[in-house]
Amino acid sequence: MKRLAVIGLASFLLASAAPVAAQPVLTPGYKVPRLSIGQPDLGGHWSNATLTPEMRSTEAGSRTRLTPKEIADLEGAIAKEIEDGNQPTDPNKGTYAKGGELPPPGTRPSYVAAGGAVGGYNRGWLETGDRVMYVAGEPRTSILTTPNGRPPQRKPAAAPSGPPRQPLPGGANAQFENPEARTLGDRCIISFGRNGGPPMLPNGFYNNNYHIVQSKDAVVIEVEMVHDARVVRLNSEHRKDDVRPWFGDSIGWWQGDTLVVETTHFPQRLAYQGSWEKLKVTERFTRVGANRLHYAFTVEDPTMWDTAWGGEYEFYPLNGRIAEYACHEGNYALEGILSGARQEERMAAQAAAARPAAR
């Protein structure tokens, strides 16, 4: 326990030395609820869906607060998007063009990344959040809390995106040759975006929901997207080998009413801002109100950045419960992607065979 206390103090001091996040602010008169085992009660179903981006726009500069007009514009635009997107689909529209429909100009980047006409969904199937994120009553311009709301500059010797991955057979076409070359989201292993983390960030699309369960020995965070259970071992030590679980190796301890979670051993596919091998993420969960769960994270990698940095936001209660997200569509889509590539190869071979031989 002494070792854990020292680690927690060191992490706190390092976080305080950089512009990471302020101390969580409790609702006046709020008393943190406790479980029968004495722990603060963080349990329940929570969401972090929000219109506030991870990184601040360059136009906002060093400004951390949104103006009333900016809030009205953002929330008004999403309300109109929902209204327009929920109009009935035209049954006489005909078939989609090869490759699907491209989203119209101005479509948010997370939708474009999904491909097609918002991933082939009507707007009613999406839940991006319809409000900006408030922290201690302040409407934030970004989740990151660095001076400019963006990741700090990397060290000159640091690789821009971390060490290169082991190339797969097939070169540029490898993603159509091998299922393991597809994204983790395509393969239904973990969410696109960084829902599971750490750090745990909204994906700007849907299913940004969590279920927290506690015991005296562990805290489990069920991540709806895509049905993962992240286990935090309490009062434990990091593994001594170099095995790297999908969400890293997380240990935790209580620091007053705050759950501190330290994660190392990240796999390369879960790199954050280019860092993975030496990456350490320290998260802090604090119940600050009946409807507020403060979340702060600190990112460290001495091979990538000179100082620690991070961000914060507040979870809010989910209006409902998490149901199983089975990712069956991803399973079918993966088969379709690879078989479609094989069909294109057959068609190309047939076309080549039909061409007259060159003289």
MOBELBEL-V34155 format. One record per residue. N is the residue number from 0. SS is DSSP state (alpha for helix, beta for strand, coil for the rest). D_CENTER is the distance of its C-alpha to the mean C-alpha in Angstrom with 2 decimals. Layout:
[[N:SS:D_CENTER] [N:SS:D_CENTER]]
This chain:
[[0:coil:31.21] [1:alpha:32.66] [2:alpha:30.48] [3:alpha:27.32] [4:alpha:28.64] [5:alpha:29.25] [6:alpha:25.77] [7:alpha:24.35] [8:alpha:26.86] [9:alpha:26.17] [10:alpha:22.43] [11:alpha:23.37] [12:alpha:25.95] [13:alpha:23.78] [14:alpha:21.11] [15:alpha:24.07] [16:alpha:25.47] [17:coil:22.66] [18:coil:21.29] [19:coil:18.18] [20:coil:18.50] [21:coil:21.56] [22:coil:22.78] [23:coil:21.52] [24:coil:24.13] [25:coil:25.58] [26:coil:27.04] [27:coil:30.79] [28:coil:32.62] [29:coil:29.58] [30:coil:30.17] [31:coil:27.30] [32:coil:27.94] [33:beta:28.56] [34:coil:28.74] [35:coil:32.07] [36:coil:31.00] [37:coil:30.64] [38:coil:26.88] [39:beta:25.22] [40:coil:23.81] [41:coil:20.01] [42:coil:20.18] [43:beta:19.56] [44:beta:17.08] [45:beta:14.54] [46:beta:12.11] [47:coil:9.89] [48:coil:10.39] [49:coil:11.96] [50:coil:13.73] [51:coil:13.14] [52:coil:11.23] [53:coil:9.32] [54:coil:12.59] [55:coil:16.01] [56:coil:18.38] [57:alpha:21.30] [58:alpha:23.69] [59:alpha:22.59] [60:coil:23.45] [61:coil:23.53] [62:coil:23.49] [63:coil:20.99] [64:beta:22.29] [65:coil:22.34] [66:coil:25.87] [67:alpha:27.10] [68:alpha:27.62] [69:alpha:24.12] [70:alpha:22.81] [71:alpha:25.41] [72:alpha:24.65] [73:alpha:20.89] [74:alpha:21.42] [75:alpha:24.56] [76:alpha:23.01] [77:alpha:20.37] [78:alpha:23.28] [79:alpha:25.32] [80:alpha:22.63] [81:alpha:22.43] [82:alpha:26.23] [83:alpha:26.83] [84:alpha:24.26] [85:coil:25.77] [86:coil:29.20] [87:coil:30.80] [88:coil:30.40] [89:coil:33.68] [90:coil:35.33] [91:coil:37.58] [92:coil:34.97] [93:coil:35.64] [94:coil:33.50] [95:coil:30.51] [96:coil:31.22] [97:coil:30.34] [98:coil:26.65] [99:coil:25.94] [100:coil:26.03] [101:coil:24.34] [102:coil:22.55] [103:coil:24.90] [104:coil:24.74] [105:coil:22.45] [106:coil:19.79] [107:coil:16.33] [108:alpha:14.52] [109:alpha:11.74] [110:alpha:14.84] [111:alpha:16.70] [112:alpha:14.17] [113:alpha:14.63] [114:coil:18.31] [115:coil:21.46] [116:coil:22.14] [117:alpha:18.65] [118:alpha:18.17] [119:alpha:21.51] [120:coil:20.59] [121:coil:22.52] [122:alpha:20.65] [123:alpha:21.38] [124:alpha:18.97] [125:coil:15.93] [126:coil:14.47] [127:coil:12.56] [128:coil:14.08] [129:coil:17.48] [130:coil:17.72] [131:coil:16.75] [132:coil:15.30] [133:beta:18.20] [134:beta:18.45] [135:coil:21.96] [136:coil:23.14] [137:beta:22.06] [138:beta:20.25] [139:beta:17.79] [140:coil:17.51] [141:coil:14.15] [142:coil:11.66] [143:beta:12.92] [144:coil:16.44] [145:coil:18.22] [146:coil:21.49] [147:coil:20.26] [148:coil:16.65] [149:coil:15.62] [150:coil:15.30] [151:coil:18.89] [152:coil:21.19] [153:coil:21.24] [154:coil:24.51] [155:coil:27.01] [156:coil:27.17] [157:coil:23.44] [158:coil:22.41] [159:coil:20.34] [160:coil:17.68] [161:coil:18.78] [162:coil:21.45] [163:coil:22.02] [164:coil:21.14] [165:coil:24.18] [166:coil:25.47] [167:coil:26.04] [168:coil:29.34] [169:coil:29.59] [170:alpha:28.50] [171:alpha:26.77] [172:alpha:27.12] [173:alpha:25.52] [174:alpha:22.59] [175:alpha:25.36] [176:coil:27.36] [177:coil:25.25] [178:alpha:22.59] [179:alpha:21.02] [180:alpha:20.53] [181:coil:18.22] [182:coil:14.44] [183:coil:12.82] [184:coil:11.77] [185:coil:15.45] [186:coil:16.64] [187:coil:14.83] [188:coil:13.85] [189:coil:10.10] [190:coil:7.60] [191:coil:7.33] [192:coil:4.32] [193:coil:2.01] [194:coil:3.28] [195:coil:6.09] [196:coil:5.83] [197:coil:7.95] [198:coil:7.16] [199:coil:5.13] [200:coil:3.49] [201:coil:4.82] [202:coil:5.18] [203:coil:8.76] [204:coil:10.48] [205:coil:11.00] [206:coil:10.75] [207:coil:8.41] [208:beta:10.97] [209:beta:11.97] [210:beta:15.42] [211:beta:16.63] [212:beta:19.93] [213:beta:22.09] [214:coil:25.18] [215:coil:27.28] [216:coil:25.89] [217:beta:22.20] [218:beta:19.24] [219:beta:17.21] [220:beta:13.80] [221:beta:13.70] [222:beta:10.39] [223:coil:11.65] [224:coil:9.50] [225:coil:11.43] [226:coil:13.83] [227:beta:12.98] [228:beta:14.62] [229:beta:13.52] [230:beta:16.89] [231:beta:17.71] [232:beta:21.39] [233:beta:23.32] [234:coil:26.06] [235:coil:25.62] [236:coil:25.41] [237:coil:23.13] [238:coil:24.33] [239:coil:27.02] [240:coil:26.45] [241:coil:24.03] [242:coil:22.32] [243:coil:18.55] [244:coil:16.67] [245:coil:13.41] [246:coil:11.55] [247:coil:14.31] [248:beta:17.20] [249:beta:16.64] [250:beta:19.70] [251:beta:20.24] [252:beta:23.13] [253:beta:24.22] [254:beta:25.22] [255:coil:27.19] [256:coil:25.08] [257:beta:21.77] [258:beta:19.87] [259:beta:19.00] [260:beta:16.75] [261:beta:17.16] [262:beta:15.38] [263:beta:17.00] [264:coil:17.91] [265:coil:14.73] [266:coil:15.49] [267:alpha:15.79] [268:alpha:13.48] [269:alpha:10.57] [270:coil:11.82] [271:beta:10.05] [272:coil:12.17] [273:coil:14.79] [274:beta:15.21] [275:coil:15.31] [276:coil:18.90] [277:coil:19.65] [278:coil:16.22] [279:beta:16.27] [280:beta:13.69] [281:beta:15.44] [282:beta:13.92] [283:beta:16.30] [284:beta:16.42] [285:beta:19.47] [286:beta:20.99] [287:beta:22.52] [288:beta:23.82] [289:coil:24.49] [290:coil:21.51] [291:beta:19.38] [292:beta:17.18] [293:beta:16.47] [294:beta:13.45] [295:beta:13.91] [296:beta:12.75] [297:beta:14.94] [298:beta:14.44] [299:beta:17.64] [300:coil:19.13] [301:coil:22.84] [302:coil:23.11] [303:coil:20.62] [304:coil:21.04] [305:coil:24.05] [306:coil:22.39] [307:coil:19.43] [308:beta:16.92] [309:beta:13.86] [310:beta:12.94] [311:beta:13.15] [312:beta:12.88] [313:beta:14.50] [314:beta:13.55] [315:beta:16.29] [316:beta:18.06] [317:coil:17.17] [318:coil:20.32] [319:coil:20.92] [320:coil:19.71] [321:coil:17.20] [322:coil:19.01] [323:coil:18.47] [324:coil:16.13] [325:coil:18.31] [326:coil:16.95] [327:alpha:20.59] [328:alpha:20.10] [329:alpha:18.07] [330:alpha:20.97] [331:alpha:23.54] [332:alpha:21.85] [333:alpha:21.75] [334:alpha:25.47] [335:alpha:26.10] [336:alpha:24.50] [337:alpha:26.64] [338:alpha:29.76] [339:alpha:29.55] [340:alpha:29.65] [341:alpha:32.67] [342:alpha:34.36] [343:alpha:33.97] [344:alpha:35.57] [345:alpha:38.43] [346:alpha:39.04] [347:alpha:39.10] [348:alpha:41.54] [349:alpha:43.75] [350:alpha:43.86] [351:alpha:44.79] [352:alpha:47.53] [353:alpha:48.96] [354:coil:49.45] [355:coil:53.00] [356:coil:53.49] [357:coil:53.97] [358:coil:57.57]]
